[in-house]
Amino acid sequence: MFSIIAAIGKNRELGAQDNLVFHIKEDMKYFRDTTMGHKIVMGNSTWKSLPGKLPGRENIVISHHTVPNADVTITDLPSFITTHKDTPEEIFIIGGGTIYKEFLPYATALYLTEIDSAASRADVFFPDFDKTKYTKTIIKKGTQDDLAYIFTKYTLN
Ligand SMILES: NC(=O)c1ccc[n+]([C@@H]2O[C@H](COP(=O)([O-])OP(=O)(O)OC[C@H]3O[C@@H](n4cnc5c(N)ncnc54)[C@H](OP(=O)(O)O)[C@@H]3O)[C@@H](O)[C@H]2O)c1
């Protein structure tokens, strides 16, 4: 099964110029703790934005070409989705915008850090989704400086 994990702004902002728009320390730790030990799946642009492989997790990168240093490259996305969507193993989809959009129809849970701020310079957005199809749980609320955020989990009904 697929679970999406993302940090989004008020307008579903995800990134700007191949980087994150929000840098929240507690969110980084939450992301690490939640994904640790799992397979993580990302698009090649997100992969290239990282300093290197994320330790303790199988780094799976989606690209049209083999990606050096990734644990696994997926070139045939439809076949990966078909073979993994109904497995009991929780596989985390970690971005970016293109990949979230491609996996959204198959994800059974969305771990969204909802940040109460807009980022006008954003150029990548989380896809719009029908919230009535999910049950929302608030995991934790927090603030960093003047930035308020909520760790939420949307579970598909
Ligand atoms: N806020 C958050 O939680 C969060 C999380 C992750 C990323 N981000 C941000 O999101 C932005 C990156 O997102 P993005 O949408 O531009 O890029 P992306 O989704 O990370 O990667 C796009 C790339 O993935 C590959 N790809 C996508 N679909 C494919 C398919 N069906 N078959 C084969 N390859 C496929 C292609 O790579 P090739 O060109 O190599 O073929 C494509 O160029 C950055 O700003 C990043 O910082 C934010």
The ligand as an ORCA input file, in Angstrom:
! r2SCAN-3c Opt
* xyz 0 1
  N       6.945     19.965      0.521
  C       7.232     18.674      0.392
  O       6.829     17.854      1.224
  C       8.052     18.229     -0.787
  C       8.407     16.872     -0.913
  C       9.156     16.495     -2.021
  C       9.528     17.414     -2.984
  N       9.164     18.710     -2.823
  C       9.518     19.715     -3.834
  O       8.909     19.361     -5.073
  C       9.700     19.849     -6.164
  C      10.012     18.722     -7.127
  O       8.786     18.230     -7.673
  P       8.608     18.040     -9.257
  O       7.166     17.755     -9.497
  O       9.233     19.190     -9.959
  O       9.524     16.783     -9.590
  P       9.531     15.258     -9.030
  O       8.123     14.764     -8.937
  O      10.379     15.158     -7.818
  O      10.320     14.511    -10.205
  C       9.891     14.596    -11.555
  C      10.725     13.623    -12.360
  O      10.368     12.278    -12.014
  C      10.460     11.463    -13.189
  N       9.117     10.943    -13.481
  C       7.911     11.427    -13.108
  N       6.908     10.641    -13.556
  C       7.504      9.637    -14.245
  C       7.021      8.501    -14.944
  N       5.692      8.235    -15.026
  N       7.913      7.664    -15.543
  C       9.249      7.898    -15.444
  N       9.778      8.963    -14.790
  C       8.911      9.819    -14.204
  C      11.000     12.314    -14.297
  O      12.422     12.211    -14.173
  P      13.429     12.131    -15.460
  O      13.380     13.519    -16.031
  O      14.742     11.777    -14.878
  O      12.867     11.086    -16.383
  C      10.545     13.708    -13.859
  O      11.327     14.736    -14.437
  C      10.961     20.441     -5.531
  O      10.787     21.843     -5.376
  C      10.997     19.752     -4.164
  O      11.722     20.496     -3.201
  C       8.433     19.141     -1.756
*
